[in-house]
Amino acid sequence: MFNSTLFADGLFGEPSHWLILMVIVLALLFFSFATLLFNRYKRCPSNRVLVIFGKVGGGNTSHCVHGGAAFVLPLIQDYAYLSL
């Protein structure tokens, strides 16, 4: 059962205000996560080599990408470009 007296007393405010606030918070979380993904996706031009180092899997310590793109995991990996 829904107890409307809590909202009528002004303890929680209007239900529509909470819904709007939740939508704004979820939108901010979505856009911040999308920005994080876009910033960590690195493209490599054809005249360079993208070297990803750190924990890359397979027992290796680095991974080289030439003429492609890769996602660099934050706090676990880092990257550098080498000129050809």
N, CA, C and O atoms as a printed pandas DataFrame, in Angstrom:
     atom_number atom_name residue_name chain_id  residue_number  x_coord  y_coord  z_coord
0              1         N          MET        A               1    0.837   -1.177    0.000
1              2        CA          MET        A               1    0.000    0.000    0.000
2              3         C          MET        A               1    0.888    1.248    0.000
3              4         O          MET        A               1    1.930    1.285    0.655
4              5         N          PHE        A               2    0.468    2.238   -0.724
5              6        CA          PHE        A               2    1.198    3.504   -0.827
6              7         C          PHE        A               2    0.675    4.456    0.234
7              8         O          PHE        A               2   -0.528    4.705    0.310
8              9         N          ASN        A               3    1.562    4.985    1.047
9             10        CA          ASN        A               3    1.192    5.901    2.107
10            11         C          ASN        A               3    1.403    7.324    1.609
11            12         O          ASN        A               3    2.537    7.796    1.539
12            13         N          SER        A               4    0.324    8.005    1.265
13            14        CA          SER        A               4    0.435    9.348    0.704
14            15         C          SER        A               4    0.603   10.420    1.775
15            16         O          SER        A               4    0.848   11.579    1.441
16            17         N          THR        A               5    0.478   10.068    3.044
17            18        CA          THR        A               5    0.607   11.085    4.081
18            19         C          THR        A               5    2.038   11.580    4.208
19            20         O          THR        A               5    2.260   12.724    4.604
20            21         N          LEU        A               6    3.015   10.739    3.879
21            22        CA          LEU        A               6    4.403   11.192    3.941
22            23         C          LEU        A               6    4.665   12.287    2.919
23            24         O          LEU        A               6    5.409   13.232    3.184
24            25         N          PHE        A               7    4.051   12.156    1.755
25            26        CA          PHE        A               7    4.226   13.180    0.730
26            27         C          PHE        A               7    3.380   14.411    1.028
27            28         O          PHE        A               7    3.787   15.528    0.711
28            29         N          ALA        A               8    2.223   14.226    1.625
29            30        CA          ALA        A               8    1.345   15.353    1.941
30            31         C          ALA        A               8    1.939   16.222    3.045
31            32         O          ALA        A               8    1.729   17.435    3.059
32            33         N          ASP        A               9    2.673   15.613    3.963
33            34        CA          ASP        A               9    3.283   16.360    5.048
34            35         C          ASP        A               9    4.493   17.161    4.597
35            36         O          ASP        A               9    4.968   18.021    5.338
36            37         N          GLY        A              10    4.996   16.904    3.420
37            38        CA          GLY        A              10    6.157   17.635    2.945
38            39         C          GLY        A              10    7.472   17.011    3.379
39            40         O          GLY        A              10    8.530   17.621    3.225
40            41         N          LEU        A              11    7.414   15.786    3.926
41            42        CA          LEU        A              11    8.636   15.138    4.378
42            43         C          LEU        A              11    9.543   14.777    3.205
43            44         O          LEU        A              11   10.759   14.956    3.277
44            45         N          PHE        A              12    8.951   14.270    2.126
45            46        CA          PHE        A              12    9.731   13.868    0.963
46            47         C          PHE        A              12    9.524   14.790   -0.235
47            48         O          PHE        A              12   10.176   14.600   -1.262
48            49         N          GLY        A              13    8.663   15.757   -0.140
49            50        CA          GLY        A              13    8.387   16.638   -1.276
50            51         C          GLY        A              13    7.428   15.979   -2.244
51            52         O          GLY        A              13    6.859   14.927   -1.956
52            53         N          GLU        A              14    7.259   16.597   -3.372
53            54        CA          GLU        A              14    6.368   16.059   -4.393
54            55         C          GLU        A              14    6.998   14.828   -5.042
55            56         O          GLU        A              14    8.210   14.800   -5.253
56            57         N          PRO        A              15    6.193   13.807   -5.362
57            58        CA          PRO        A              15    6.750   12.620   -6.040
58            59         C          PRO        A              15    7.346   12.946   -7.401
59            60         O          PRO        A              15    8.320   12.320   -7.820
60            61         N          SER        A              16    6.765   13.929   -8.097
61            62        CA          SER        A              16    7.299   14.269   -9.412
62            63         C          SER        A              16    8.680   14.903   -9.314
63            64         O          SER        A              16    9.486   14.748  -10.232
64            65         N          HIS        A              17    8.977   15.612   -8.231
65            66        CA          HIS        A              17   10.301   16.207   -8.057
66            67         C          HIS        A              17   11.363   15.133   -7.901
67            68         O          HIS        A              17   12.468   15.267   -8.426
68            69         N          TRP        A              18   11.034   14.069   -7.184
69            70        CA          TRP        A              18   11.992   12.973   -7.023
70            71         C          TRP        A              18   12.231   12.254   -8.337
71            72         O          TRP        A              18   13.352   11.833   -8.624
72            73         N          LEU        A              19   11.191   12.112   -9.130
73            74        CA          LEU        A              19   11.342   11.458  -10.432
74            75         C          LEU        A              19   12.235   12.284  -11.347
75            76         O          LEU        A              19   13.106   11.738  -12.025
76            77         N          ILE        A              20   12.028   13.577  -11.369
77            78        CA          ILE        A              20   12.858   14.456  -12.193
78            79         C          ILE        A              20   14.311   14.424  -11.718
79            80         O          ILE        A              20   15.234   14.382  -12.531
80            81         N          LEU        A              21   14.506   14.442  -10.416
81            82        CA          LEU        A              21   15.857   14.378   -9.863
82            83         C          LEU        A              21   16.545   13.063  -10.223
83            84         O          LEU        A              21   17.727   13.055  -10.566
84            85         N          MET        A              22   15.820   11.967  -10.147
85            86        CA          MET        A              22   16.397   10.657  -10.501
86            87         C          MET        A              22   16.776   10.607  -11.981
87            88         O          MET        A              22   17.820   10.059  -12.334
88            89         N          VAL        A              23   15.939   11.170  -12.841
89            90        CA          VAL        A              23   16.239   11.181  -14.277
90            91         C          VAL        A              23   17.486   12.013  -14.545
91            92         O          VAL        A              23   18.328   11.614  -15.350
92            93         N          ILE        A              24   17.619   13.151  -13.893
93            94        CA          ILE        A              24   18.801   13.998  -14.081
94            95         C          ILE        A              24   20.058   13.294  -13.597
95            96         O          ILE        A              24   21.088   13.347  -14.269
96            97         N          VAL        A              25   19.995   12.636  -12.445
97            98        CA          VAL        A              25   21.162   11.929  -11.909
98            99         C          VAL        A              25   21.549   10.767  -12.822
99           100         O          VAL        A              25   22.733   10.565  -13.092
100          101         N          LEU        A              26   20.574   10.007  -13.298
101          102        CA          LEU        A              26   20.875    8.897  -14.213
102          103         C          LEU        A              26   21.457    9.397  -15.533
103          104         O          LEU        A              26   22.352    8.760  -16.089
104          105         N          ALA        A              27   20.967   10.517  -16.038
105          106        CA          ALA        A              27   21.510   11.082  -17.274
106          107         C          ALA        A              27   22.956   11.531  -17.077
107          108         O          ALA        A              27   23.798   11.306  -17.947
108          109         N          LEU        A              28   23.250   12.164  -15.944
109          110        CA          LEU        A              28   24.632   12.573  -15.665
110          111         C          LEU        A              28   25.563   11.369  -15.545
111          112         O          LEU        A              28   26.688   11.401  -16.042
112          113         N          LEU        A              29   25.097   10.312  -14.890
113          114        CA          LEU        A              29   25.915    9.101  -14.781
114          115         C          LEU        A              29   26.163    8.475  -16.148
115          116         O          LEU        A              29   27.279    8.039  -16.432
116          117         N          PHE        A              30   25.144    8.427  -16.994
117          118        CA          PHE        A              30   25.299    7.857  -18.330
118          119         C          PHE        A              30   26.294    8.659  -19.163
119          120         O          PHE        A              30   27.177    8.081  -19.796
120          121         N          PHE        A              31   26.159    9.989  -19.168
121          122        CA          PHE        A              31   27.055   10.815  -19.970
122          123         C          PHE        A              31   28.483   10.806  -19.444
123          124         O          PHE        A              31   29.424   10.884  -20.234
124          125         N          SER        A              32   28.670   10.713  -18.133
125          126        CA          SER        A              32   30.032   10.633  -17.604
126          127         C          SER        A              32   30.674    9.290  -17.956
127          128         O          SER        A              32   31.867    9.242  -18.256
128          129         N          PHE        A              33   29.904    8.203  -17.923
129          130        CA          PHE        A              33   30.435    6.896  -18.313
130          131         C          PHE        A              33   30.753    6.861  -19.805
131          132         O          PHE        A              33   31.777    6.308  -20.205
132          133         N          ALA        A              34   29.889    7.445  -20.627
133          134        CA          ALA        A              34   30.143    7.492  -22.070
134          135         C          ALA        A              34   31.381    8.326  -22.379
135          136         O          ALA        A              34   32.155    7.971  -23.268
136          137         N          THR        A              35   31.579    9.426  -21.661
137          138        CA          THR        A              35   32.767   10.252  -21.846
138          139         C          THR        A              35   34.022    9.490  -21.471
139          140         O          THR        A              35   35.042    9.599  -22.152
140          141         N          LEU        A              36   33.961    8.721  -20.400
141          142        CA          LEU        A              36   35.107    7.898  -20.007
142          143         C          LEU        A              36   35.455    6.903  -21.100
143          144         O          LEU        A              36   36.630    6.726  -21.422
144          145         N          LEU        A              37   34.460    6.254  -21.672
145          146        CA          LEU        A              37   34.721    5.295  -22.746
146          147         C          LEU        A              37   35.310    5.967  -23.980
147          148         O          LEU        A              37   36.257    5.451  -24.572
148          149         N          PHE        A              38   34.761    7.108  -24.369
149          150        CA          PHE        A              38   35.262    7.801  -25.555
150          151         C          PHE        A              38   36.682    8.312  -25.357
151          152         O          PHE        A              38   37.466    8.331  -26.305
152          153         N          ASN        A              39   37.023    8.725  -24.148
153          154        CA          ASN        A              39   38.374    9.228  -23.893
154          155         C          ASN        A              39   39.412    8.125  -23.841
155          156         O          ASN        A              39   40.583    8.391  -24.110
156          157         N          ARG        A              40   39.042    6.919  -23.513
157          158        CA          ARG        A              40   40.007    5.827  -23.402
158          159         C          ARG        A              40   40.103    4.978  -24.670
159          160         O          ARG        A              40   40.903    4.044  -24.706
160          161         N          TYR        A              41   39.327    5.264  -25.700
161          162        CA          TYR        A              41   39.403    4.574  -26.982
162          163         C          TYR        A              41   40.413    5.313  -27.843
163          164         O          TYR        A              41   40.185    6.459  -28.232
164          165         N          LYS        A              42   41.528    4.661  -28.141
165          166        CA          LYS        A              42   42.633    5.321  -28.836
166          167         C          LYS        A              42   42.767    4.776  -30.256
167          168         O          LYS        A              42   42.815    3.566  -30.476
168          169         N          ARG        A              43   42.827    5.696  -31.203
169          170        CA          ARG        A              43   43.039    5.324  -32.596
170          171         C          ARG        A              43   44.489    5.573  -32.959
171          172         O          ARG        A              43   45.105    6.529  -32.488
172          173         N          CYS        A              44   45.022    4.714  -33.794
173          174        CA          CYS        A              44   46.420    4.811  -34.198
174          175         C          CYS        A              44   46.495    5.191  -35.672
175          176         O          CYS        A              44   45.960    4.478  -36.521
176          177         N          PRO        A              45   47.150    6.304  -35.987
177          178        CA          PRO        A              45   47.315    6.655  -37.411
178          179         C          PRO        A              45   48.294    5.707  -38.098
179          180         O          PRO        A              45   49.020    4.962  -37.440
180          181         N          SER        A              46   48.304    5.744  -39.404
181          182        CA          SER        A              46   49.111    4.788  -40.160
182          183         C          SER        A              46   50.609    5.066  -40.080
183          184         O          SER        A              46   51.403    4.186  -40.413
184          185         N          ASN        A              47   51.021    6.251  -39.651
185          186        CA          ASN        A              47   52.453    6.556  -39.571
186          187         C          ASN        A              47   53.006    6.388  -38.151
187          188         O          ASN        A              47   54.124    6.825  -37.877
188          189         N          ARG        A              48   52.250    5.768  -37.252
189          190        CA          ARG        A              48   52.692    5.544  -35.880
190          191         C          ARG        A              48   52.317    4.138  -35.417
191          192         O          ARG        A              48   51.540    3.433  -36.060
192          193         N          VAL        A              49   52.892    3.762  -34.289
193          194        CA          VAL        A              49   52.548    2.505  -33.626
194          195         C          VAL        A              49   52.047    2.863  -32.232
195          196         O          VAL        A              49   52.702    3.595  -31.491
196          197         N          LEU        A              50   50.889    2.339  -31.893
197          198        CA          LEU        A              50   50.327    2.535  -30.566
198          199         C          LEU        A              50   50.788    1.385  -29.680
199          200         O          LEU        A              50   50.488    0.222  -29.952
200          201         N          VAL        A              51   51.520    1.717  -28.619
201          202        CA          VAL        A              51   52.006    0.705  -27.686
202          203         C          VAL        A              51   51.199    0.832  -26.401
203          204         O          VAL        A              51   51.216    1.867  -25.734
204          205         N          ILE        A              52   50.490   -0.250  -26.071
205          206        CA          ILE        A              52   49.718   -0.305  -24.830
206          207         C          ILE        A              52   50.505   -1.167  -23.866
207          208         O          ILE        A              52   50.840   -2.310  -24.178
208          209         N          PHE        A              53   50.804   -0.624  -22.691
209          210        CA          PHE        A              53   51.587   -1.385  -21.723
210          211         C          PHE        A              53   50.877   -1.408  -20.384
211          212         O          PHE        A              53   50.021   -0.576  -20.085
212          213         N          GLY        A              54   51.261   -2.382  -19.600
213          214        CA          GLY        A              54   50.609   -2.645  -18.318
214          215         C          GLY        A              54   50.119   -4.078  -18.326
215          216         O          GLY        A              54   50.808   -4.966  -18.828
216          217         N          LYS        A              55   48.964   -4.310  -17.787
217          218        CA          LYS        A              55   48.389   -5.652  -17.766
218          219         C          LYS        A              55   47.564   -5.841  -19.039
219          220         O          LYS        A              55   46.416   -5.403  -19.110
220          221         N          VAL        A              56   48.153   -6.493  -20.042
221          222        CA          VAL        A              56   47.483   -6.656  -21.329
222          223         C          VAL        A              56   46.980   -8.069  -21.561
223          224         O          VAL        A              56   46.311   -8.313  -22.565
224          225         N          GLY        A              57   47.271   -8.994  -20.687
225          226        CA          GLY        A              57   46.766  -10.361  -20.811
226          227         C          GLY        A              57   47.707  -11.264  -21.567
227          228         O          GLY        A              57   48.585  -10.799  -22.295
228          229         N          GLY        A              58   47.524  -12.542  -21.395
229          230        CA          GLY        A              58   48.338  -13.527  -22.088
230          231         C          GLY        A              58   49.762  -13.611  -21.593
231          232         O          GLY        A              58   50.615  -14.162  -22.289
232          233         N          GLY        A              59   50.050  -13.093  -20.431
233          234        CA          GLY        A              59   51.402  -13.117  -19.901
234          235         C          GLY        A              59   52.326  -12.082  -20.518
235          236         O          GLY        A              59   53.516  -12.062  -20.206
236          237         N          ASN        A              60   51.814  -11.233  -21.376
237          238        CA          ASN        A              60   52.613  -10.192  -22.020
238          239         C          ASN        A              60   52.528   -8.903  -21.214
239          240         O          ASN        A              60   51.602   -8.704  -20.427
240          241         N          THR        A              61   53.506   -8.037  -21.424
241          242        CA          THR        A              61   53.503   -6.755  -20.731
242          243         C          THR        A              61   53.176   -5.592  -21.654
243          244         O          THR        A              61   52.969   -4.470  -21.193
244          245         N          SER        A              62   53.130   -5.855  -22.960
245          246        CA          SER        A              62   52.792   -4.785  -23.898
246          247         C          SER        A              62   52.069   -5.370  -25.103
247          248         O          SER        A              62   52.152   -6.564  -25.393
248          249         N          HIS        A              63   51.363   -4.490  -25.790
249          250        CA          HIS        A              63   50.618   -4.871  -26.986
250          251         C          HIS        A              63   50.786   -3.735  -27.987
251          252         O          HIS        A              63   50.569   -2.574  -27.643
252          253         N          CYS        A              64   51.170   -4.053  -29.219
253          254        CA          CYS        A              64   51.389   -3.045  -30.258
254          255         C          CYS        A              64   50.242   -3.060  -31.260
255          256         O          CYS        A              64   49.794   -4.119  -31.699
256          257         N          VAL        A              65   49.780   -1.871  -31.611
257          258        CA          VAL        A              65   48.701   -1.720  -32.590
258          259         C          VAL        A              65   49.204   -0.791  -33.677
259          260         O          VAL        A              65   49.689    0.304  -33.391
260          261         N          HIS        A              66   49.088   -1.227  -34.928
261          262        CA          HIS        A              66   49.499   -0.402  -36.060
262          263         C          HIS        A              66   48.320   -0.265  -37.016
263          264         O          HIS        A              66   47.813   -1.259  -37.536
264          265         N          GLY        A              67   47.894    0.955  -37.240
265          266        CA          GLY        A              67   46.805    1.194  -38.184
266          267         C          GLY        A              67   45.461    0.695  -37.695
267          268         O          GLY        A              67   44.675    0.189  -38.496
268          269         N          GLY        A              68   45.174    0.817  -36.431
269          270        CA          GLY        A              68   43.894    0.370  -35.894
270          271         C          GLY        A              68   43.512    1.177  -34.675
271          272         O          GLY        A              68   43.876    2.346  -34.547
272          273         N          ALA        A              69   42.778    0.547  -33.784
273          274        CA          ALA        A              69   42.343    1.219  -32.567
274          275         C          ALA        A              69   42.237    0.192  -31.447
275          276         O          ALA        A              69   42.124   -1.010  -31.687
276          277         N          ALA        A              70   42.277    0.697  -30.221
277          278        CA          ALA        A              70   42.175   -0.186  -29.057
278          279         C          ALA        A              70   41.613    0.599  -27.883
279          280         O          ALA        A              70   41.719    1.825  -27.832
280          281         N          PHE        A              71   41.026   -0.107  -26.958
281          282        CA          PHE        A              71   40.510    0.477  -25.731
282          283         C          PHE        A              71   41.553    0.297  -24.642
283          284         O          PHE        A              71   41.963   -0.827  -24.354
284          285         N          VAL        A              72   41.984    1.392  -24.034
285          286        CA          VAL        A              72   42.996    1.365  -22.978
286          287         C          VAL        A              72   42.271    1.425  -21.637
287          288         O          VAL        A              72   41.565    2.392  -21.352
288          289         N          LEU        A              73   42.445    0.396  -20.820
289          290        CA          LEU        A              73   41.767    0.335  -19.526
290          291         C          LEU        A              73   42.360    1.343  -18.555
291          292         O          LEU        A              73   43.575    1.363  -18.357
292          293         N          PRO        A              74   41.529    2.179  -17.946
293          294        CA          PRO        A              74   42.064    3.163  -17.006
294          295         C          PRO        A              74   42.611    2.504  -15.751
295          296         O          PRO        A              74   42.056    1.514  -15.274
296          297         N          LEU        A              75   43.691    3.044  -15.218
297          298        CA          LEU        A              75   44.378    2.600  -14.000
298          299         C          LEU        A              75   45.085    1.261  -14.137
299          300         O          LEU        A              75   45.871    0.905  -13.259
300          301         N          ILE        A              76   44.843    0.511  -15.193
301          302        CA          ILE        A              76   45.489   -0.794  -15.380
302          303         C          ILE        A              76   46.493   -0.727  -16.519
303          304         O          ILE        A              76   47.531   -1.386  -16.472
304          305         N          GLN        A              77   46.194    0.062  -17.540
305          306        CA          GLN        A              77   47.045    0.168  -18.716
306          307         C          GLN        A              77   47.362    1.631  -18.993
307          308         O          GLN        A              77   46.686    2.541  -18.514
308          309         N          ASP        A              78   48.409    1.826  -19.779
309          310        CA          ASP        A              78   48.757    3.148  -20.285
310          311         C          ASP        A              78   49.185    2.974  -21.733
311          312         O          ASP        A              78   49.325    1.845  -22.203
312          313         N          TYR        A              79   49.392    4.054  -22.435
313          314        CA          TYR        A              79   49.720    3.958  -23.852
314          315         C          TYR        A              79   50.754    5.007  -24.227
315          316         O          TYR        A              79   50.957    5.990  -23.515
316          317         N          ALA        A              80   51.401    4.775  -25.361
317          318        CA          ALA        A              80   52.344    5.730  -25.945
318          319         C          ALA        A              80   52.367    5.497  -27.436
319          320         O          ALA        A              80   52.101    4.394  -27.912
320          321         N          TYR        A              81   52.691    6.557  -28.176
321          322        CA          TYR        A              81   52.822    6.449  -29.631
322          323         C          TYR        A              81   54.291    6.453  -29.998
323          324         O          TYR        A              81   55.074    7.235  -29.457
324          325         N          LEU        A              82   54.662    5.585  -30.912
325          326        CA          LEU        A              82   55.999    5.561  -31.473
326          327         C          LEU        A              82   55.925    5.974  -32.932
327          328         O          LEU        A              82   55.095    5.469  -33.689
328          329         N          SER        A              83   56.785    6.884  -33.319
329          330        CA          SER        A              83   56.793    7.357  -34.700
330          331         C          SER        A              83   57.521    6.343  -35.587
331          332         O          SER        A              83   58.521    5.749  -35.184
332          333         N          LEU        A              84   57.007    6.164  -36.782
333          334        CA          LEU        A              84   57.676    5.293  -37.736
334          335         C          LEU        A              84   58.523    6.135  -38.669
335          336         O          LEU        A              84   59.180    5.598  -39.561
